Structures are given as C-alpha cells and as structure tokens.
Amino acid sequence: MQMTTEGDPIYYDFDYKKKKIYYSYDNSADRFGGKQRLKTECTRVVSEKVDRGVSYTLDGCEDAEIGQTF
C-alpha cells in the first residue's frame, strides 16, 4: 500500500503461483484518482540500477499498460 499526498490509500497486490506473478492495482479509495481496479499476469520482475538505488519493473505482462502502474 502507498498513500497519496492527501492521505488516501493506493493498494498494490502481488501473488506468485506456478511461475506467474498475479498483480493488481486499486486506487478506488483515492478521492482524486481514477477509481481504477486493474489486474494482470506477468512472467517476471526486472531490476535495474539507477542513480538513487534500484528500480523494479514488471515484464511479460498480459496487459503491459497495467504492469506499468507498479
């Protein structure tokens, strides 16, 4: 879970089963957000070194646009 600037929750959920990552994103409790509840399946998490540490992204998602919300 992550909190918005206004203090509203945004939920991220990950479940790993049978070599697949089941990812969901829910910002329906965000008063100023898009009221979205999205789900997709992905094949892996990719890490990349960046200036301030490590960045993680989902890859091989059935819906690449949903995977970008992580």
Summary of the structure (lengths in Angstrom):
residues: 70
radius of gyration: 13.1
end to end distance: 11.2
largest distance: 37.7
contacts: 168
relative contact order: 0.21
helix: 6%
strand: 54%
